[in-house]
Amino acid sequence: MQRTHLLVLAKAPVPGRSKTRLTPPLTTVEAAAVAEAALADTLEAVAACGADRRILALDGEPGPWLPAGFEVVPQVEGTFNERLAAAWAFAGGPGLQIGMDTPQVTPGLLDAALGVVTGGAEAALGLAEDGGWWALGLARPHPGAFEGVPMSRGDTGALQRKRLEALGLTVADLPVLRDLDNAEDARIISALAPRTRTAQRVRALLPTVDVVLPVLNERGALPWVLERMPPGYRPIVVDNGSDDGSAQVAADLGAHVVSEPRRGFGAACFAGLTAATAPVVAFMDCDASLDPADLPRVCAPVLAGDADLVLGARNAEAGAQPLHGRLANRYLARQIRRRCNAHVTDLGPMRAARREALLGLGITDRRSGWPLEMVLRAGQDCWRITELPVPYRPRIGRSKVTGTLGGTLRAVKDMRAQLAQFTTGKR
């Protein structure tokens, strides 16, 4: 009986040559780090499968990501089709060949796919969701198996199947998987296989949610807030002119820091929104009145596609929200309901929405009217707006808005301007 093999065609994870479709939003070094994690996960699954031989056809040099027990053969010069054919000529058959773009594979999946070939099928093909293919099995090598098949196209998988059938082979279907090509692929695959190296690397480099934290002299609260940020949630600290070292504290704690010298809550929020790259953006105060641990619950309806804008309705502890603040929020909530039929009870400072949709709203206020304008515009655009209760604690330090007469007066003026604008229908 012939020995079976599991053949991997891969490229050494080198910056500028690996996972280039991840740049941007990643740098070439970060993209190579994701490639290394994906390759390590793939080879680990191959090492644990039941194939008699484990072969790596490598473009580049081996690294610490290579497990023991692999035969390593350099890829030949030429087109990708020629490299595929040469690797199969070396490996022989029966076997299964995969790449490094499906780090979600498991030993069980690989054994089942290999079993299709050893069980009598002449060929087996696993299509990728983007129209390519992630796995190909052959009972024996065919020199012309890849001849004339265009690669990296939306119909590559279908054309590869036609080529195998043209050689007279019966082709069995393998499960359809998603390739890791771009940032969206990386996030989806990481959710499918959350315990892999790839998922850990992607969560660190490609967060699911960017959290915008406007900061003006919040040095005392920053450590508590940043240390409680959930995995997959990247804090974007927007320093709005602090003179207490807040920006350096945030940077030392690993936050992405953006400087916005133009004073104003809306200016800081807009700067954070434009710096964000994650599909969902959350906003919250950075004074320790809100707990970042509540962010996943607020973001969940947006991530699931069940809501377009979620507001965290504050359930205030004693002393956390002054009476005039509670009364103002009730008044604003009534005005929102009147103008856009959005059933809200609080203009909550913790909120979440999709980044592209937020940019499309065209919010113009750069001061205290920003949060109100966001809700009014979203409501008039028929967004699905919902709210969830979140605990609200006494803040650290004095509020820059309700804690000073000037701040309060500016906020009232800005809010009134927004209400007047939407009353008259101007946008």
WOZI-V171552 format. One record per backbone hydrogen bond with DSSP energy under -1.0 kcal/mol. CO is the residue of the C=O (numbers start at 1). NH is the residue of the N-H. Records with the same first field share a line. If there is no record, write none. Layout:
BEGIN
CO = NH ; NH
END
This chain:
BEGIN
4 = 53
5 = 96
6 = 55
7 = 98
8 = 57
10 = 59
12 = 14
14 = 17 ; 18
19 = 22
20 = 23
22 = 26
27 = 31
28 = 32
29 = 33
30 = 34
31 = 35
32 = 36
33 = 37
34 = 38
35 = 39
36 = 40
37 = 41
38 = 42
39 = 43
40 = 44
41 = 45
42 = 46
43 = 47
44 = 48
46 = 49
53 = 6
54 = 71
55 = 8
56 = 73
57 = 10
58 = 75
59 = 12
63 = 66
71 = 56
73 = 58
79 = 83
80 = 84
81 = 85
82 = 86
83 = 87
84 = 88
85 = 89
86 = 90
87 = 91
88 = 92
94 = 5
95 = 138
96 = 7
97 = 136
98 = 9
101 = 180
102 = 105
106 = 110
107 = 111
108 = 112
109 = 113
110 = 114
111 = 115
114 = 118
115 = 119
116 = 121
117 = 120
122 = 139
123 = 172
124 = 137
125 = 174
126 = 134 ; 135
127 = 177
128 = 131
131 = 157
132 = 128
135 = 126
136 = 97
137 = 124
138 = 95
142 = 145
146 = 149
153 = 156
155 = 159
156 = 160
157 = 161
158 = 162
159 = 163
160 = 164
161 = 165
162 = 166
163 = 167
164 = 169
165 = 168
170 = 123
172 = 125
177 = 129
179 = 181
182 = 186
183 = 187
184 = 188
185 = 189
186 = 190
187 = 191
188 = 192
189 = 193
193 = 196
196 = 200
197 = 201
198 = 202
199 = 203
200 = 204
201 = 205
202 = 206
208 = 280
209 = 234
210 = 282
211 = 236
212 = 284
213 = 238
215 = 240
218 = 222
221 = 225
222 = 226
223 = 227
226 = 229
230 = 233
232 = 208 ; 209
234 = 211
235 = 256
236 = 213
237 = 258
238 = 215
239 = 260
245 = 249
246 = 250
247 = 251
248 = 252
249 = 253
250 = 255
251 = 254
256 = 237
258 = 239
264 = 268
265 = 269
266 = 270
267 = 271
268 = 272
269 = 273
270 = 274
271 = 275
272 = 276
279 = 355
280 = 210
281 = 353
282 = 212
283 = 351
287 = 396
289 = 393
291 = 294
292 = 295
294 = 298
295 = 299
296 = 300
299 = 303
300 = 304
301 = 306 ; 307
309 = 386
310 = 352
311 = 388
313 = 390
315 = 392
317 = 320
322 = 326
323 = 327
324 = 328
325 = 329
326 = 330
327 = 331
328 = 332
329 = 333
330 = 334
331 = 335
332 = 336
333 = 337
334 = 338
335 = 339
336 = 340
337 = 341
342 = 344
346 = 348
350 = 312
351 = 283
352 = 310
353 = 281
354 = 358
355 = 359
356 = 360
366 = 267
367 = 370
369 = 373
370 = 374
371 = 375
372 = 376
373 = 377
374 = 378
375 = 379
376 = 380
377 = 381
378 = 383
379 = 382
384 = 308 ; 309
386 = 311
388 = 313
390 = 315
392 = 317
401 = 404
404 = 408
405 = 409
406 = 410
407 = 411
408 = 412
409 = 413
410 = 414
411 = 415
412 = 416
413 = 417
414 = 418
415 = 419
416 = 420
417 = 421
418 = 422
419 = 423
420 = 424
421 = 426
END
